[in-house]
Amino acid sequence: MERLTLSQRAPGRWQLGTVTAIAQETPRVKSFRVRLPMWMPHLPGQHYDVRLTAPDGYRAQRSYSVASSPLDEGEIELTVDRLDDGEVSAYFHDVLMEGDEVEVRGPFASYFVWRGESPTVLIGGGSGVVPLMAMLRHQRRVMPDAIMRLIYSVRSASDVIYADELGDDTLITYTREPPEGWTGHTGRIDAALIAAAGVASGIAFICGSNAFVETAAGLLLAAGFAPQQIRTERFGPTG
Ligand SMILES: Cc1cc2nc3c(=O)[nH]c(=O)nc-3n(C[C@H](O)[C@H](O)[C@H](O)COP(=O)(O)OP(=O)(O)OC[C@H]3O[C@@H](n4cnc5c(N)ncnc54)[C@H](O)[C@@H]3O)c2cc1C
């Protein structure tokens, strides 16, 4: 198996990043480019912690995956799904503007990372596509001949994040409302969709809600993947 020569370093200290660009991906999802004074290259799949501090000292901290390739030197992209009563995601969407500072620390995690393995199948539900996009973007730039397929489950066409960047390497399924004239897969991820990706061996990365991850992992096991070939990340409620 080919390996990328990406080394891992200890995560940095808290630092104040500057938001340089904000893109509206879907009605409830925005991407934030954050320039970091103490930037270091991450491994695709890693996340940063974000910390908000209120004037009275109250703090809220959440994790957000890096969506960008580590080749984007000096900055990271975070993509945030706005939850209706979400403390931190609503702050990102409703308060944070270009030029503002935001406190972050990272990159974290050593298990849910792509190190150049091929073939690879990525399975994402909703905003679970974010760390997978970092893998896909990086693979296209550094190992374009590697086999990497993305299976992406969304509710409807308006929920597709990074729509302009998804090509032949991506299979979408619409669980609620497919776009008009859609002839592809609809409904929840199933064995037929896994088979259609055409990656019967290699490494699988699954990211999404708890239920989504459980379902996708079960389907991969049934398709012949061994547990050690499957890496999972769950964006569950923080409680
Ligand atoms: C390793 C890791 C990486 C992550 N990467 C991303 C990312 O790239 N993009 C992204 O948008 N989120 C990501 N998350 C989720 C993120 O950390 C927060 O949990 C999420 O933004 C909600 O925080 P909040 O403060 O807005 O909501 P909270 O104030 O914590 O919660 C508001 C309400 O929503 C519920 N809730 C909380 N989290 C979720 C959730 N994930 N799904 C459904 N309901 C929830 C809570 O139970 C509560 O009822 C990641 C989580 C982890 C652990």
The ligand as an SDF file (V2000), in Angstrom:
LIG
                    3D

 53 58  0  0  0  0  0  0  0  0999 V2000
  -14.4040   15.1410   16.1010 C   0  0  0  0  0  0  0  0  0  0  0  0
  -15.6160   15.9850   15.7580 C   0  0  0  0  0  0  0  0  0  0  0  0
  -15.6270   16.7370   14.6020 C   0  0  0  0  0  0  0  0  0  0  0  0
  -16.7290   17.5220   14.2760 C   0  0  0  0  0  0  0  0  0  0  0  0
  -16.7200   18.2220   13.0960 N   0  0  0  0  0  0  0  0  0  0  0  0
  -17.7970   18.9670   12.7610 C   0  0  0  0  0  0  0  0  0  0  0  0
  -17.8120   19.6780   11.5190 C   0  0  0  0  0  0  0  0  0  0  0  0
  -16.8540   19.6420   10.7270 O   0  0  0  0  0  0  0  0  0  0  0  0
  -18.9120   20.4170   11.2270 N   0  0  0  0  0  0  0  0  0  0  0  0
  -19.9940   20.4880   12.0760 C   0  0  0  0  0  0  0  0  0  0  0  0
  -20.9620   21.1960   11.7690 O   0  0  0  0  0  0  0  0  0  0  0  0
  -19.9930   19.8100   13.2500 N   0  0  0  0  0  0  0  0  0  0  0  0
  -18.9270   19.0720   13.6090 C   0  0  0  0  0  0  0  0  0  0  0  0
  -18.9210   18.4030   14.8120 N   0  0  0  0  0  0  0  0  0  0  0  0
  -20.0390   18.6370   15.7550 C   0  0  0  0  0  0  0  0  0  0  0  0
  -19.7030   19.8860   16.6040 C   0  0  0  0  0  0  0  0  0  0  0  0
  -18.5930   19.6190   17.4370 O   0  0  0  0  0  0  0  0  0  0  0  0
  -20.8560   20.3210   17.5100 C   0  0  0  0  0  0  0  0  0  0  0  0
  -21.2730   19.2130   18.2650 O   0  0  0  0  0  0  0  0  0  0  0  0
  -22.0280   20.9020   16.7510 C   0  0  0  0  0  0  0  0  0  0  0  0
  -21.6190   22.0350   15.9600 O   0  0  0  0  0  0  0  0  0  0  0  0
  -23.1150   21.3550   17.7270 C   0  0  0  0  0  0  0  0  0  0  0  0
  -22.5930   22.3030   18.6260 O   0  0  0  0  0  0  0  0  0  0  0  0
  -23.5090   23.5170   19.0980 P   0  0  0  0  0  0  0  0  0  0  0  0
  -22.7840   24.2260   20.1960 O   0  0  0  0  0  0  0  0  0  0  0  0
  -23.9630   24.3280   17.9410 O   0  0  0  0  0  0  0  0  0  0  0  0
  -24.8050   22.7990   19.6570 O   0  0  0  0  0  0  0  0  0  0  0  0
  -25.0970   22.4500   21.1990 P   0  0  0  0  0  0  0  0  0  0  0  0
  -25.4180   23.7370   21.9120 O   0  0  0  0  0  0  0  0  0  0  0  0
  -24.0110   21.5760   21.7370 O   0  0  0  0  0  0  0  0  0  0  0  0
  -26.3840   21.5550   21.0620 O   0  0  0  0  0  0  0  0  0  0  0  0
  -27.6420   22.0850   20.5860 C   0  0  0  0  0  0  0  0  0  0  0  0
  -28.6430   20.9710   20.3950 C   0  0  0  0  0  0  0  0  0  0  0  0
  -28.2590   20.1230   19.3000 O   0  0  0  0  0  0  0  0  0  0  0  0
  -27.9770   18.7930   19.7270 C   0  0  0  0  0  0  0  0  0  0  0  0
  -26.7420   18.4240   19.0270 N   0  0  0  0  0  0  0  0  0  0  0  0
  -25.4790   18.7400   19.3900 C   0  0  0  0  0  0  0  0  0  0  0  0
  -24.5860   18.2990   18.4930 N   0  0  0  0  0  0  0  0  0  0  0  0
  -25.2890   17.6910   17.5220 C   0  0  0  0  0  0  0  0  0  0  0  0
  -24.9360   17.0550   16.3310 C   0  0  0  0  0  0  0  0  0  0  0  0
  -23.6460   16.9520   15.9140 N   0  0  0  0  0  0  0  0  0  0  0  0
  -25.9370   16.5480   15.5770 N   0  0  0  0  0  0  0  0  0  0  0  0
  -27.2260   16.6650   15.9430 C   0  0  0  0  0  0  0  0  0  0  0  0
  -27.6250   17.2690   17.0860 N   0  0  0  0  0  0  0  0  0  0  0  0
  -26.6790   17.7610   17.8640 C   0  0  0  0  0  0  0  0  0  0  0  0
  -27.8120   18.8730   21.2140 C   0  0  0  0  0  0  0  0  0  0  0  0
  -28.1920   17.6730   21.8560 O   0  0  0  0  0  0  0  0  0  0  0  0
  -28.7290   20.0230   21.5820 C   0  0  0  0  0  0  0  0  0  0  0  0
  -30.0570   19.6160   21.6570 O   0  0  0  0  0  0  0  0  0  0  0  0
  -17.8390   17.5820   15.1430 C   0  0  0  0  0  0  0  0  0  0  0  0
  -17.8350   16.8230   16.3230 C   0  0  0  0  0  0  0  0  0  0  0  0
  -16.7520   16.0350   16.6290 C   0  0  0  0  0  0  0  0  0  0  0  0
  -16.7770   15.2290   17.9050 C   0  0  0  0  0  0  0  0  0  0  0  0
  1  2  1  0
  2  3  1  0
  2 52  2  0
  3  4  2  0
  4  5  1  0
  4 50  1  0
  5  6  2  0
  6  7  1  0
  6 13  1  0
  7  8  2  0
  7  9  1  0
  9 10  1  0
 10 11  2  0
 10 12  1  0
 12 13  2  0
 13 14  1  0
 14 15  1  0
 14 50  1  0
 15 16  1  0
 16 17  1  0
 16 18  1  0
 18 19  1  0
 18 20  1  0
 20 21  1  0
 20 22  1  0
 22 23  1  0
 23 24  1  0
 24 25  2  0
 24 26  1  0
 24 27  1  0
 27 28  1  0
 28 29  2  0
 28 30  1  0
 28 31  1  0
 31 32  1  0
 32 33  1  0
 33 34  1  0
 33 48  1  0
 34 35  1  0
 35 36  1  0
 35 46  1  0
 36 37  1  0
 36 45  1  0
 37 38  2  0
 38 39  1  0
 39 40  1  0
 39 45  2  0
 40 41  1  0
 40 42  2  0
 42 43  1  0
 43 44  2  0
 44 45  1  0
 46 47  1  0
 46 48  1  0
 48 49  1  0
 50 51  2  0
 51 52  1  0
 52 53  1  0
M  END
$$$$
